[in-house]
Amino acid sequence: MRARIETEAFGDSSNQSIFMVSGWAMPKEVMRSFALRLSQRFYVVVANLPGISLDEQWISRSRIGPNYDIAALSEQLIEVAPREAWWIGWSLGGMVSAYVAARRSSRVLGLITLSSSPSFIKRENWEDAMAVEDFDAFAALVEQSPEEGLKRFVMLQAKGADNERALIKQLQAFLPVKTLSRPALIGGLRLLKSLDVRREWSLLDLPNLHLLGGKDALVSSKSLEQQADVNPLQQCVVLSNCAHQSFLEDEETCARHIENFIDANNT
């Protein structure tokens, strides 16, 4: 049976494993340089979210529609992840990884999120997030014109970065233009709007590190302050000069934080 999730592996498989999950609409290639850096010490497997790929053959061979039900998506990721691994998730990938870490902790050594929070949109008792009206307007743009929606998304990701123009150009090169899947984009947005993993976040019984960008226009670095006291195993680091993709903006600092965190929590 064909796997629903596309992955790519780096490094020596005898090393301790890291499983990386990319964010909404962005293929795993955006994390490749970061994965290669971490593969100096770890075996790194990078996963796409369903229906997101730069591989035209992968898309053409796939006969399975992208499934963004959180329970089904979790099982699809577990299926392709190393049996015991540190899970690293970026943005939506971080929210999904938190869900897996809380509910299937036997498969996860520890959780690391990049530019992620328990809820992407504002909710009761969760104000430092995107307004529902703004999210719905963006979702409507994606549904009407996916290409324009992706361009807008790239600009939002790079907003506030020190090298904003260069980062926009870099991110645009990763957009799945030729392999664009409208159902995957819309399904991912529906999940992003509905997903609220505050409870899972508080119940994590394994080490968890959260790297946030101080200049992030999509995920407020203040958001996790509301979660600061709910989990004694939680650590948060704000990278003051980064926007939404710290692993691209300051790869070495991100890698060192992750290596130090894993080293400190290996038993």
C-alpha positions in Angstrom: 0.0 0.0 0.0 1.3 3.4 -0.9 2.3 5.6 2.0 0.1 8.7 2.4 3.0 10.8 3.6 6.1 11.6 1.6 9.4 11.6 3.5 13.1 12.1 3.0 15.9 10.8 5.3 19.3 12.1 6.1 22.2 10.8 8.1 23.2 7.5 9.7 20.2 5.4 10.6 22.1 4.0 13.6 22.1 7.4 15.3 19.3 8.6 17.5 16.3 9.7 15.4 14.6 13.0 14.7 11.3 13.2 12.9 10.5 16.6 11.3 7.0 17.7 10.2 6.7 20.7 7.9 4.0 23.4 8.0 0.9 24.3 6.0 1.5 24.4 2.2 5.3 24.2 2.5 7.0 21.1 1.3 9.7 19.3 3.2 12.4 20.8 1.0 12.1 24.0 2.9 13.6 22.2 5.9 16.2 20.2 4.0 19.2 22.4 4.9 18.2 22.3 8.5 17.7 18.6 8.4 21.2 18.2 6.8 22.7 20.3 9.7 21.0 18.1 12.3 22.0 14.9 10.5 25.6 15.5 11.5 24.6 13.9 14.8 21.2 12.4 14.2 19.2 10.3 11.8 16.7 12.8 10.4 13.4 12.0 8.6 11.5 14.9 7.2 7.8 14.6 6.3 5.4 16.5 4.2 1.8 17.1 5.2 -0.7 15.2 3.0 -1.0 16.4 -0.6 2.0 18.8 -0.3 4.9 17.8 -2.5 7.3 19.2 -5.1 7.5 15.7 -6.7 5.2 15.6 -9.8 5.6 11.8 -10.0 4.6 11.4 -6.3 1.5 13.5 -6.9 0.6 11.7 -10.2 1.0 8.2 -8.6 -1.0 9.1 -5.5 -4.6 7.8 -5.6 -5.4 8.8 -2.1 -6.9 12.2 -1.3 -5.3 14.3 1.4 -6.8 13.5 4.8 -6.7 16.3 7.4 -8.7 14.7 10.1 -6.4 15.0 13.1 -6.7 11.4 14.3 -6.1 10.0 10.8 -3.3 12.4 10.1 -1.6 11.5 13.4 -1.7 7.8 12.5 -0.3 8.5 9.0 2.6 10.4 10.4 3.3 7.7 13.0 3.3 5.1 10.2 6.3 6.8 8.5 8.2 8.0 11.6 11.1 6.2 13.2 9.7 4.1 16.1 11.4 6.2 18.8 12.3 9.8 17.8 12.4 13.4 18.8 9.5 15.0 17.0 10.2 18.5 15.5 7.2 20.3 14.0 7.1 23.7 12.3 3.9 25.8 12.6 0.9 23.5 11.8 3.4 20.6 11.9 4.2 21.6 15.5 0.5 21.6 16.5 0.1 18.1 15.0 3.3 16.9 16.6 2.1 18.1 20.0 -1.2 16.2 19.5 0.8 13.0 18.7 3.3 13.5 21.6 0.4 13.9 24.1 -1.6 10.9 22.9 1.0 8.5 21.6 4.0 9.3 23.9 5.4 5.8 23.6 6.5 6.7 20.1 7.9 10.1 21.0 11.1 10.8 22.9 10.4 14.5 23.2 8.7 17.4 21.4 10.3 20.4 19.8 8.1 23.0 18.0 9.2 25.9 15.7 7.0 28.9 15.4 4.0 27.0 16.8 1.4 27.5 19.5 -1.5 25.4 20.8 -4.1 27.5 18.9 -3.4 29.5 15.7 -6.6 31.6 16.0 -8.0 33.6 18.9 -10.3 31.8 21.3 -11.7 32.3 24.7 -8.8 32.8 27.0 -6.4 32.8 24.0 -6.1 36.4 22.7 -2.5 36.5 21.3 -3.4 34.8 18.1 -4.9 35.6 14.6 -8.4 37.0 14.6 -10.9 34.6 13.1 -12.1 37.2 10.6 -8.5 37.6 9.3 -8.1 33.9 9.0 -11.4 33.4 7.2 -10.4 36.2 4.7 -7.1 34.5 4.0 -8.9 31.1 3.6 -11.3 32.6 1.2 -8.4 34.0 -0.9 -6.8 30.5 -1.0 -10.0 28.9 -2.1 -10.6 31.5 -4.8 -7.0 31.7 -6.0 -4.6 29.3 -4.4 -1.6 30.8 -6.2 -2.4 34.3 -4.9 -3.0 32.8 -1.4 0.4 31.2 -1.4 2.1 34.4 -2.4 0.3 36.2 0.4 1.3 33.5 2.8 5.0 33.8 1.9 4.9 37.5 2.5 3.3 36.9 5.9 5.9 34.3 6.8 8.8 36.7 6.0 7.2 39.8 7.5 9.5 41.3 10.1 12.6 39.3 9.1 15.9 41.1 8.9 16.4 39.8 5.4 12.8 40.0 4.4 13.2 40.4 0.6 15.8 37.6 0.3 13.6 35.3 2.5 10.6 35.9 0.4 12.5 34.9 -2.7 13.9 31.9 -0.9 10.4 30.7 0.3 8.9 31.4 -3.2 11.3 28.9 -4.7 9.8 26.2 -2.4 6.1 26.8 -3.3 4.5 23.7 -4.9 3.2 25.6 -7.9 3.4 22.8 -10.4 2.0 20.3 -7.9 -0.5 22.5 -6.2 -3.3 20.6 -4.5 -6.4 22.7 -3.7 -7.9 20.0 -1.4 -4.6 19.8 0.5 -4.5 23.6 1.0 -8.1 23.9 2.0 -8.0 20.8 4.3 -4.9 22.1 6.0 -6.5 25.4 6.6 -9.6 23.8 8.1 -7.5 21.8 10.5 -5.4 24.9 11.4 -8.6 26.8 12.3 -10.2 23.9 14.2 -7.1 22.6 16.1 -6.9 23.6 19.7 -4.2 21.5 21.5 -4.0 23.5 24.7 -5.1 20.5 26.7 -2.6 18.2 25.0 0.1 20.8 25.5 -0.6 20.9 29.3 -0.6 17.0 29.5 2.7 16.4 27.8 4.7 14.0 30.0 7.9 14.3 28.1 10.5 17.0 27.5 9.1 19.8 25.2 11.0 22.8 23.8 9.3 25.6 21.8 11.4 28.0 19.7 9.5 31.2 18.7 10.4 34.1 16.6 10.3 37.5 18.3 9.4 39.1 15.0 6.9 36.5 13.9 3.8 38.0 12.3 1.8 34.7 12.3 2.5 33.2 15.7 3.0 35.6 18.6 6.0 34.9 20.9 3.7 36.0 23.7 1.2 33.2 23.0 3.0 30.6 25.1 3.2 32.9 28.1 -0.3 31.8 28.7 0.9 28.2 28.9 4.0 29.0 31.0 2.8 27.3 34.2 0.8 24.5 32.8 3.6 22.0 32.1 6.7 21.6 34.3 8.6 19.9 31.4 8.1 22.9 29.0 10.9 25.2 27.9 10.4 28.2 25.6 13.0 30.2 23.8 12.3 33.4 21.9 14.8 34.1 19.1 14.4 37.9 19.1 15.7 38.5 15.5 13.7 35.8 13.8 10.3 35.8 12.1 8.3 32.7 11.3 11.1 30.4 10.0 14.0 30.6 12.4 15.5 27.4 11.0 16.1 29.3 7.8 16.9 32.7 9.3 19.3 31.5 12.0 19.9 27.8 11.3 22.9 27.4 13.6 21.3 28.9 16.7 18.2 26.7 16.2 20.4 23.7 15.7 22.4 24.4 18.9 19.3 24.9 21.0 17.9 21.6 19.8 21.1 19.7 20.3 21.6 21.1 23.8 18.0 20.3 24.6 18.2 16.7 23.4 21.6 16.2 25.2 20.2 17.5 28.5 17.2 15.2 28.3 18.7 12.0 27.0 18.7 9.3 29.7 
